[in-house]
Amino acid sequence: LPERDRTELKRRKLLLEVTLKSYWIRKGSAFSTEVARPETELTPEMISTGSWRQLPFKPYNFSSLGLPPACGHLHPLLKVRSELRQIFLEMG
């Protein structure tokens, strides 16, 4: 359609333009039907045999925060002291 007719039809809401996207999907060079799990740990056996050179390893994430440390506990004498203090405060 000419541009003038197309704008007229759009103005009268008789024409709706739709954009279609299409993709071509092909098998790449790294295509595999099995999921390969990379190694996460280097064992002494791998080092002694030299098999670690052919194995894929999972990249190490240096920006991860890790697990938070476990919180400490109050000393038993401090617990008794706070309990006695609470008792005396309740007594007035």
Biopython code that builds the backbone (N, CA, C, O; Angstrom):
import numpy as np
from Bio.PDB.StructureBuilder import StructureBuilder

atoms = [
    (1, "LEU", "N", (0.838, -1.192, 0.000)),
    (1, "LEU", "CA", (0.000, 0.000, 0.000)),
    (1, "LEU", "C", (0.874, 1.244, 0.000)),
    (1, "LEU", "O", (1.957, 1.262, 0.584)),
    (2, "PRO", "N", (0.390, 2.265, -0.656)),
    (2, "PRO", "CA", (1.116, 3.533, -0.583)),
    (2, "PRO", "C", (1.044, 4.104, 0.839)),
    (2, "PRO", "O", (0.136, 3.783, 1.606)),
    (3, "GLU", "N", (1.998, 4.933, 1.165)),
    (3, "GLU", "CA", (2.096, 5.484, 2.519)),
    (3, "GLU", "C", (0.860, 6.295, 2.894)),
    (3, "GLU", "O", (0.401, 6.234, 4.035)),
    (4, "ARG", "N", (0.330, 7.039, 1.962)),
    (4, "ARG", "CA", (-0.832, 7.880, 2.237)),
    (4, "ARG", "C", (-2.056, 7.021, 2.574)),
    (4, "ARG", "O", (-2.785, 7.334, 3.516)),
    (5, "ASP", "N", (-2.289, 5.945, 1.819)),
    (5, "ASP", "CA", (-3.416, 5.051, 2.089)),
    (5, "ASP", "C", (-3.225, 4.322, 3.421)),
    (5, "ASP", "O", (-4.177, 4.101, 4.170)),
    (6, "ARG", "N", (-2.004, 3.963, 3.688)),
    (6, "ARG", "CA", (-1.727, 3.238, 4.924)),
    (6, "ARG", "C", (-1.983, 4.115, 6.144)),
    (6, "ARG", "O", (-2.573, 3.648, 7.118)),
    (7, "THR", "N", (-1.562, 5.353, 6.115)),
    (7, "THR", "CA", (-1.817, 6.253, 7.248)),
    (7, "THR", "C", (-3.308, 6.531, 7.405)),
    (7, "THR", "O", (-3.798, 6.680, 8.524)),
    (8, "GLU", "N", (-4.023, 6.602, 6.303)),
    (8, "GLU", "CA", (-5.469, 6.828, 6.373)),
    (8, "GLU", "C", (-6.172, 5.628, 7.017)),
    (8, "GLU", "O", (-7.050, 5.800, 7.862)),
    (9, "LEU", "N", (-5.791, 4.435, 6.622)),
    (9, "LEU", "CA", (-6.386, 3.234, 7.207)),
    (9, "LEU", "C", (-6.032, 3.096, 8.685)),
    (9, "LEU", "O", (-6.854, 2.637, 9.477)),
    (10, "LYS", "N", (-4.823, 3.489, 9.059)),
    (10, "LYS", "CA", (-4.437, 3.458, 10.468)),
    (10, "LYS", "C", (-5.256, 4.460, 11.274)),
    (10, "LYS", "O", (-5.682, 4.160, 12.389)),
    (11, "ARG", "N", (-5.472, 5.625, 10.727)),
    (11, "ARG", "CA", (-6.235, 6.665, 11.413)),
    (11, "ARG", "C", (-7.667, 6.209, 11.664)),
    (11, "ARG", "O", (-8.249, 6.524, 12.702)),
    (12, "ARG", "N", (-8.235, 5.468, 10.717)),
    (12, "ARG", "CA", (-9.600, 4.959, 10.854)),
    (12, "ARG", "C", (-9.640, 3.623, 11.602)),
    (12, "ARG", "O", (-10.702, 3.019, 11.752)),
    (13, "LYS", "N", (-8.493, 3.178, 12.061)),
    (13, "LYS", "CA", (-8.338, 1.932, 12.813)),
    (13, "LYS", "C", (-8.834, 0.718, 12.021)),
    (13, "LYS", "O", (-9.455, -0.196, 12.563)),
    (14, "LEU", "N", (-8.536, 0.747, 10.725)),
    (14, "LEU", "CA", (-8.870, -0.388, 9.868)),
    (14, "LEU", "C", (-7.625, -1.200, 9.507)),
    (14, "LEU", "O", (-7.717, -2.251, 8.873)),
    (15, "LEU", "N", (-6.480, -0.703, 9.914)),
    (15, "LEU", "CA", (-5.225, -1.378, 9.611)),
    (15, "LEU", "C", (-4.405, -1.493, 10.888)),
    (15, "LEU", "O", (-4.289, -0.539, 11.657)),
    (16, "LEU", "N", (-3.849, -2.655, 11.099)),
    (16, "LEU", "CA", (-3.009, -2.892, 12.263)),
    (16, "LEU", "C", (-1.693, -3.471, 11.772)),
    (16, "LEU", "O", (-1.668, -4.517, 11.123)),
    (17, "GLU", "N", (-0.608, -2.791, 12.081)),
    (17, "GLU", "CA", (0.706, -3.277, 11.667)),
    (17, "GLU", "C", (1.271, -4.165, 12.761)),
    (17, "GLU", "O", (1.261, -3.809, 13.939)),
    (18, "VAL", "N", (1.763, -5.327, 12.353)),
    (18, "VAL", "CA", (2.340, -6.294, 13.276)),
    (18, "VAL", "C", (3.743, -6.618, 12.803)),
    (18, "VAL", "O", (3.967, -6.852, 11.616)),
    (19, "THR", "N", (4.682, -6.631, 13.726)),
    (19, "THR", "CA", (6.055, -6.980, 13.401)),
    (19, "THR", "C", (6.311, -8.419, 13.816)),
    (19, "THR", "O", (6.091, -8.781, 14.971)),
    (20, "LEU", "N", (6.763, -9.219, 12.907)),
    (20, "LEU", "CA", (7.070, -10.620, 13.188)),
    (20, "LEU", "C", (8.579, -10.802, 13.207)),
    (20, "LEU", "O", (9.291, -10.319, 12.327)),
    (21, "LYS", "N", (9.052, -11.509, 14.227)),
    (21, "LYS", "CA", (10.470, -11.819, 14.323)),
    (21, "LYS", "C", (10.631, -13.321, 14.206)),
    (21, "LYS", "O", (9.847, -14.084, 14.771)),
    (22, "SER", "N", (11.633, -13.737, 13.482)),
    (22, "SER", "CA", (11.899, -15.165, 13.346)),
    (22, "SER", "C", (13.383, -15.410, 13.574)),
    (22, "SER", "O", (14.220, -14.544, 13.315)),
    (23, "TYR", "N", (13.692, -16.602, 14.063)),
    (23, "TYR", "CA", (15.060, -16.981, 14.369)),
    (23, "TYR", "C", (15.369, -18.314, 13.715)),
    (23, "TYR", "O", (14.500, -19.178, 13.598)),
    (24, "TRP", "N", (16.607, -18.471, 13.292)),
    (24, "TRP", "CA", (17.087, -19.735, 12.774)),
    (24, "TRP", "C", (17.915, -20.388, 13.877)),
    (24, "TRP", "O", (18.850, -19.784, 14.403)),
    (25, "ILE", "N", (17.565, -21.616, 14.218)),
    (25, "ILE", "CA", (18.287, -22.338, 15.257)),
    (25, "ILE", "C", (18.968, -23.538, 14.618)),
    (25, "ILE", "O", (18.342, -24.356, 13.945)),
    (26, "ARG", "N", (20.280, -23.613, 14.854)),
    (26, "ARG", "CA", (21.063, -24.722, 14.313)),
    (26, "ARG", "C", (21.945, -25.288, 15.413)),
    (26, "ARG", "O", (22.223, -24.617, 16.407)),
    (27, "LYS", "N", (22.371, -26.497, 15.235)),
    (27, "LYS", "CA", (23.280, -27.124, 16.189)),
    (27, "LYS", "C", (24.661, -26.504, 16.038)),
    (27, "LYS", "O", (25.192, -26.403, 14.932)),
    (28, "GLY", "N", (25.234, -26.091, 17.160)),
    (28, "GLY", "CA", (26.566, -25.501, 17.141)),
    (28, "GLY", "C", (27.647, -26.557, 17.303)),
    (28, "GLY", "O", (27.365, -27.755, 17.351)),
    (29, "SER", "N", (28.878, -26.098, 17.384)),
    (29, "SER", "CA", (30.005, -27.030, 17.501)),
    (29, "SER", "C", (30.043, -27.692, 18.870)),
    (29, "SER", "O", (30.593, -28.785, 19.005)),
    (30, "ALA", "N", (29.473, -27.056, 19.890)),
    (30, "ALA", "CA", (29.480, -27.609, 21.251)),
    (30, "ALA", "C", (28.185, -28.338, 21.573)),
    (30, "ALA", "O", (27.909, -28.596, 22.745)),
    (31, "PHE", "N", (27.379, -28.680, 20.564)),
    (31, "PHE", "CA", (26.097, -29.357, 20.800)),
    (31, "PHE", "C", (26.326, -30.757, 21.331)),
    (31, "PHE", "O", (27.196, -31.481, 20.845)),
    (32, "SER", "N", (25.544, -31.136, 22.330)),
    (32, "SER", "CA", (25.624, -32.468, 22.892)),
    (32, "SER", "C", (24.256, -32.843, 23.444)),
    (32, "SER", "O", (23.515, -31.980, 23.916)),
    (33, "THR", "N", (23.923, -34.110, 23.387)),
    (33, "THR", "CA", (22.642, -34.563, 23.935)),
    (33, "THR", "C", (22.754, -34.877, 25.414)),
    (33, "THR", "O", (21.738, -35.096, 26.074)),
    (34, "GLU", "N", (23.965, -34.905, 25.949)),
    (34, "GLU", "CA", (24.183, -35.175, 27.366)),
    (34, "GLU", "C", (24.644, -33.897, 28.058)),
    (34, "GLU", "O", (25.339, -33.067, 27.471)),
    (35, "VAL", "N", (24.239, -33.759, 29.317)),
    (35, "VAL", "CA", (24.667, -32.601, 30.094)),
    (35, "VAL", "C", (25.995, -32.939, 30.753)),
    (35, "VAL", "O", (26.080, -33.872, 31.551)),
    (36, "ALA", "N", (27.029, -32.179, 30.418)),
    (36, "ALA", "CA", (28.356, -32.412, 30.979)),
    (36, "ALA", "C", (28.488, -31.626, 32.276)),
    (36, "ALA", "O", (28.291, -30.410, 32.292)),
    (37, "ARG", "N", (28.819, -32.313, 33.359)),
    (37, "ARG", "CA", (29.002, -31.657, 34.649)),
    (37, "ARG", "C", (30.485, -31.420, 34.857)),
    (37, "ARG", "O", (31.261, -32.372, 34.934)),
    (38, "PRO", "N", (30.888, -30.160, 34.949)),
    (38, "PRO", "CA", (32.316, -29.880, 35.153)),
    (38, "PRO", "C", (32.749, -30.286, 36.560)),
    (38, "PRO", "O", (31.940, -30.320, 37.487)),
    (39, "GLU", "N", (34.015, -30.587, 36.698)),
    (39, "GLU", "CA", (34.576, -30.968, 37.989)),
    (39, "GLU", "C", (34.617, -29.745, 38.893)),
    (39, "GLU", "O", (34.845, -28.627, 38.431)),
    (40, "THR", "N", (34.395, -29.964, 40.183)),
    (40, "THR", "CA", (34.418, -28.863, 41.139)),
    (40, "THR", "C", (35.591, -28.964, 42.101)),
    (40, "THR", "O", (35.962, -27.965, 42.717)),
    (41, "GLU", "N", (36.183, -30.141, 42.246)),
    (41, "GLU", "CA", (37.274, -30.329, 43.195)),
    (41, "GLU", "C", (38.449, -31.016, 42.507)),
    (41, "GLU", "O", (38.278, -31.864, 41.631)),
    (42, "LEU", "N", (39.631, -30.625, 42.928)),
    (42, "LEU", "CA", (40.860, -31.235, 42.435)),
    (42, "LEU", "C", (41.354, -32.208, 43.501)),
    (42, "LEU", "O", (41.688, -31.798, 44.613)),
    (43, "THR", "N", (41.400, -33.486, 43.166)),
    (43, "THR", "CA", (41.778, -34.509, 44.139)),
    (43, "THR", "C", (43.250, -34.887, 43.954)),
    (43, "THR", "O", (43.822, -34.651, 42.890)),
    (44, "PRO", "N", (43.865, -35.474, 44.990)),
    (44, "PRO", "CA", (45.267, -35.920, 44.844)),
    (44, "PRO", "C", (45.437, -36.976, 43.754)),
    (44, "PRO", "O", (46.489, -37.044, 43.119)),
    (45, "GLU", "N", (44.413, -37.797, 43.533)),
    (45, "GLU", "CA", (44.510, -38.813, 42.481)),
    (45, "GLU", "C", (44.587, -38.166, 41.099)),
    (45, "GLU", "O", (45.317, -38.635, 40.226)),
    (46, "MET", "N", (43.826, -37.084, 40.908)),
    (46, "MET", "CA", (43.872, -36.377, 39.624)),
    (46, "MET", "C", (45.258, -35.794, 39.382)),
    (46, "MET", "O", (45.764, -35.826, 38.260)),
    (47, "ILE", "N", (45.867, -35.264, 40.435)),
    (47, "ILE", "CA", (47.196, -34.660, 40.298)),
    (47, "ILE", "C", (48.239, -35.735, 40.004)),
    (47, "ILE", "O", (49.104, -35.540, 39.150)),
    (48, "SER", "N", (48.166, -36.875, 40.708)),
    (48, "SER", "CA", (49.176, -37.921, 40.513)),
    (48, "SER", "C", (49.066, -38.562, 39.136)),
    (48, "SER", "O", (50.086, -38.900, 38.536)),
    (49, "THR", "N", (47.855, -38.736, 38.625)),
    (49, "THR", "CA", (47.700, -39.364, 37.306)),
    (49, "THR", "C", (47.784, -38.363, 36.164)),
    (49, "THR", "O", (48.026, -38.749, 35.021)),
    (50, "GLY", "N", (47.586, -37.085, 36.456)),
    (50, "GLY", "CA", (47.627, -36.067, 35.406)),
    (50, "GLY", "C", (46.323, -35.968, 34.632)),
    (50, "GLY", "O", (46.276, -35.321, 33.585)),
    (51, "SER", "N", (45.255, -36.602, 35.131)),
    (51, "SER", "CA", (43.978, -36.584, 34.410)),
    (51, "SER", "C", (43.286, -35.228, 34.506)),
    (51, "SER", "O", (42.342, -34.977, 33.758)),
    (52, "TRP", "N", (43.723, -34.357, 35.395)),
    (52, "TRP", "CA", (43.082, -33.055, 35.563)),
    (52, "TRP", "C", (43.282, -32.164, 34.346)),
    (52, "TRP", "O", (42.534, -31.209, 34.142)),
    (53, "ARG", "N", (44.289, -32.474, 33.539)),
    (53, "ARG", "CA", (44.564, -31.637, 32.354)),
    (53, "ARG", "C", (43.475, -31.758, 31.291)),
    (53, "ARG", "O", (43.235, -30.808, 30.546)),
    (54, "GLN", "N", (42.811, -32.921, 31.210)),
    (54, "GLN", "CA", (41.779, -33.139, 30.193)),
    (54, "GLN", "C", (40.373, -32.857, 30.712)),
    (54, "GLN", "O", (39.431, -32.842, 29.919)),
    (55, "LEU", "N", (40.194, -32.633, 32.011)),
    (55, "LEU", "CA", (38.857, -32.452, 32.580)),
    (55, "LEU", "C", (38.449, -30.984, 32.576)),
    (55, "LEU", "O", (39.274, -30.108, 32.834)),
    (56, "PRO", "N", (37.173, -30.711, 32.283)),
    (56, "PRO", "CA", (36.691, -29.322, 32.401)),
    (56, "PRO", "C", (36.353, -29.028, 33.863)),
    (56, "PRO", "O", (35.721, -29.843, 34.534)),
    (57, "PHE", "N", (36.778, -27.861, 34.350)),
    (57, "PHE", "CA", (36.511, -27.468, 35.731)),
    (57, "PHE", "C", (35.537, -26.308, 35.764)),
    (57, "PHE", "O", (35.515, -25.464, 34.869)),
    (58, "LYS", "N", (34.742, -26.284, 36.803)),
    (58, "LYS", "CA", (33.785, -25.202, 37.009)),
    (58, "LYS", "C", (34.570, -23.950, 37.397)),
    (58, "LYS", "O", (35.457, -24.029, 38.248)),
    (59, "PRO", "N", (34.267, -22.793, 36.794)),
    (59, "PRO", "CA", (35.011, -21.580, 37.156)),
    (59, "PRO", "C", (34.712, -21.155, 38.590)),
    (59, "PRO", "O", (33.589, -21.289, 39.078)),
    (60, "TYR", "N", (35.742, -20.643, 39.247)),
    (60, "TYR", "CA", (35.592, -20.236, 40.644)),
    (60, "TYR", "C", (35.007, -18.836, 40.707)),
    (60, "TYR", "O", (35.439, -17.948, 39.973)),
    (61, "ASN", "N", (34.033, -18.635, 41.575)),
    (61, "ASN", "CA", (33.370, -17.347, 41.725)),
    (61, "ASN", "C", (34.004, -16.593, 42.894)),
    (61, "ASN", "O", (33.722, -16.894, 44.054)),
    (62, "PHE", "N", (34.854, -15.620, 42.592)),
    (62, "PHE", "CA", (35.539, -14.869, 43.629)),
    (62, "PHE", "C", (34.659, -13.791, 44.252)),
    (62, "PHE", "O", (35.006, -13.255, 45.304)),
    (63, "SER", "N", (33.541, -13.464, 43.635)),
    (63, "SER", "CA", (32.680, -12.404, 44.159)),
    (63, "SER", "C", (31.559, -12.937, 45.042)),
    (63, "SER", "O", (30.749, -12.150, 45.531)),
    (64, "SER", "N", (31.485, -14.239, 45.259)),
    (64, "SER", "CA", (30.430, -14.773, 46.120)),
    (64, "SER", "C", (30.740, -14.469, 47.580)),
    (64, "SER", "O", (31.904, -14.377, 47.971)),
    (65, "LEU", "N", (29.692, -14.314, 48.382)),
    (65, "LEU", "CA", (29.872, -13.924, 49.772)),
    (65, "LEU", "C", (30.132, -15.103, 50.696)),
    (65, "LEU", "O", (30.789, -14.932, 51.722)),
    (66, "GLY", "N", (29.653, -16.265, 50.376)),
    (66, "GLY", "CA", (29.855, -17.422, 51.235)),
    (66, "GLY", "C", (28.825, -17.479, 52.350)),
    (66, "GLY", "O", (27.901, -16.667, 52.396)),
    (67, "LEU", "N", (28.988, -18.431, 53.235)),
    (67, "LEU", "CA", (28.054, -18.610, 54.339)),
    (67, "LEU", "C", (28.393, -17.652, 55.479)),
    (67, "LEU", "O", (29.567, -17.441, 55.783)),
    (68, "PRO", "N", (27.375, -17.073, 56.108)),
    (68, "PRO", "CA", (27.668, -16.202, 57.253)),
    (68, "PRO", "C", (28.147, -17.041, 58.437)),
    (68, "PRO", "O", (27.685, -18.168, 58.619)),
    (69, "PRO", "N", (29.061, -16.511, 59.238)),
    (69, "PRO", "CA", (29.550, -17.292, 60.378)),
    (69, "PRO", "C", (28.456, -17.473, 61.424)),
    (69, "PRO", "O", (27.572, -16.628, 61.569)),
    (70, "ALA", "N", (28.527, -18.572, 62.141)),
    (70, "ALA", "CA", (27.556, -18.842, 63.196)),
    (70, "ALA", "C", (27.769, -17.842, 64.334)),
    (70, "ALA", "O", (28.904, -17.506, 64.673)),
    (71, "CYS", "N", (26.685, -17.380, 64.908)),
    (71, "CYS", "CA", (26.773, -16.399, 65.986)),
    (71, "CYS", "C", (27.283, -17.061, 67.257)),
    (71, "CYS", "O", (27.093, -18.260, 67.465)),
    (72, "GLY", "N", (27.933, -16.266, 68.107)),
    (72, "GLY", "CA", (28.432, -16.765, 69.380)),
    (72, "GLY", "C", (27.319, -16.855, 70.408)),
    (72, "GLY", "O", (26.174, -16.494, 70.135)),
    (73, "HIS", "N", (27.663, -17.337, 71.586)),
    (73, "HIS", "CA", (26.695, -17.502, 72.662)),
    (73, "HIS", "C", (27.163, -16.722, 73.882)),
    (73, "HIS", "O", (28.349, -16.424, 74.026)),
    (74, "LEU", "N", (26.234, -16.402, 74.743)),
    (74, "LEU", "CA", (26.570, -15.717, 75.984)),
    (74, "LEU", "C", (27.272, -16.667, 76.939)),
    (74, "LEU", "O", (26.987, -17.865, 76.970)),
    (75, "HIS", "N", (28.190, -16.118, 77.715)),
    (75, "HIS", "CA", (28.874, -16.898, 78.735)),
    (75, "HIS", "C", (27.847, -17.279, 79.802)),
    (75, "HIS", "O", (26.964, -16.477, 80.105)),
    (76, "PRO", "N", (27.938, -18.479, 80.377)),
    (76, "PRO", "CA", (26.949, -18.909, 81.379)),
    (76, "PRO", "C", (26.844, -17.954, 82.571)),
    (76, "PRO", "O", (25.749, -17.733, 83.088)),
    (77, "LEU", "N", (27.979, -17.384, 83.013)),
    (77, "LEU", "CA", (27.918, -16.450, 84.145)),
    (77, "LEU", "C", (27.178, -15.166, 83.767)),
    (77, "LEU", "O", (26.496, -14.576, 84.604)),
    (78, "LEU", "N", (27.309, -14.735, 82.522)),
    (78, "LEU", "CA", (26.572, -13.554, 82.077)),
    (78, "LEU", "C", (25.077, -13.833, 82.029)),
    (78, "LEU", "O", (24.269, -12.948, 82.310)),
    (79, "LYS", "N", (24.705, -15.065, 81.672)),
    (79, "LYS", "CA", (23.290, -15.430, 81.663)),
    (79, "LYS", "C", (22.712, -15.372, 83.077)),
    (79, "LYS", "O", (21.627, -14.829, 83.285)),
    (80, "VAL", "N", (23.451, -15.942, 84.063)),
    (80, "VAL", "CA", (22.995, -15.929, 85.452)),
    (80, "VAL", "C", (22.890, -14.494, 85.946)),
    (80, "VAL", "O", (21.922, -14.133, 86.614)),
    (81, "ARG", "N", (23.882, -13.678, 85.618)),
    (81, "ARG", "CA", (23.882, -12.281, 86.053)),
    (81, "ARG", "C", (22.680, -11.525, 85.506)),
    (81, "ARG", "O", (22.053, -10.750, 86.228)),
    (82, "SER", "N", (22.353, -11.746, 84.224)),
    (82, "SER", "CA", (21.212, -11.042, 83.632)),
    (82, "SER", "C", (19.892, -11.544, 84.221)),
    (82, "SER", "O", (18.952, -10.765, 84.382)),
    (83, "GLU", "N", (19.813, -12.860, 84.548)),
    (83, "GLU", "CA", (18.606, -13.386, 85.178)),
    (83, "GLU", "C", (18.413, -12.789, 86.570)),
    (83, "GLU", "O", (17.301, -12.402, 86.929)),
    (84, "LEU", "N", (19.498, -12.714, 87.362)),
    (84, "LEU", "CA", (19.414, -12.117, 88.705)),
    (84, "LEU", "C", (19.035, -10.638, 88.625)),
    (84, "LEU", "O", (18.241, -10.143, 89.424)),
    (85, "ARG", "N", (19.607, -9.956, 87.662)),
    (85, "ARG", "CA", (19.294, -8.539, 87.497)),
    (85, "ARG", "C", (17.813, -8.357, 87.170)),
    (85, "ARG", "O", (17.153, -7.467, 87.707)),
    (86, "GLN", "N", (17.290, -9.228, 86.268)),
    (86, "GLN", "CA", (15.877, -9.156, 85.896)),
    (86, "GLN", "C", (14.980, -9.423, 87.110)),
    (86, "GLN", "O", (13.952, -8.767, 87.282)),
    (87, "ILE", "N", (15.371, -10.389, 87.950)),
    (87, "ILE", "CA", (14.589, -10.708, 89.162)),
    (87, "ILE", "C", (14.548, -9.501, 90.088)),
    (87, "ILE", "O", (13.481, -9.123, 90.571)),
    (88, "PHE", "N", (15.714, -8.891, 90.339)),
    (88, "PHE", "CA", (15.758, -7.721, 91.239)),
    (88, "PHE", "C", (15.001, -6.529, 90.667)),
    (88, "PHE", "O", (14.389, -5.762, 91.411)),
    (89, "LEU", "N", (15.043, -6.371, 89.326)),
    (89, "LEU", "CA", (14.291, -5.274, 88.725)),
    (89, "LEU", "C", (12.787, -5.491, 88.874)),
    (89, "LEU", "O", (12.044, -4.533, 89.084)),
    (90, "GLU", "N", (12.334, -6.732, 88.767)),
    (90, "GLU", "CA", (10.909, -7.032, 88.940)),
    (90, "GLU", "C", (10.476, -6.847, 90.399)),
    (90, "GLU", "O", (9.327, -6.499, 90.671)),
    (91, "MET", "N", (11.396, -7.081, 91.325)),
    (91, "MET", "CA", (11.074, -6.890, 92.739)),
    (91, "MET", "C", (11.014, -5.407, 93.123)),
    (91, "MET", "O", (10.376, -5.029, 94.105)),
    (92, "GLY", "N", (11.677, -4.600, 92.345)),
    (92, "GLY", "CA", (11.663, -3.175, 92.611)),
    (92, "GLY", "C", (12.921, -2.779, 93.290)),
    (92, "GLY", "O", (13.109, -1.603, 93.605)),
]
sb = StructureBuilder()
sb.init_structure("model")
sb.init_model(0)
sb.init_chain("A")
sb.init_seg("    ")
for serial, (resi, resn, name, xyz) in enumerate(atoms, 1):
    if name == "N":
        sb.init_residue(resn, " ", resi, " ")
    sb.init_atom(name, np.array(xyz, "f"), 0.0, 1.0, " ", f" {name:<3s}", serial, name[0])
structure = sb.get_structure()
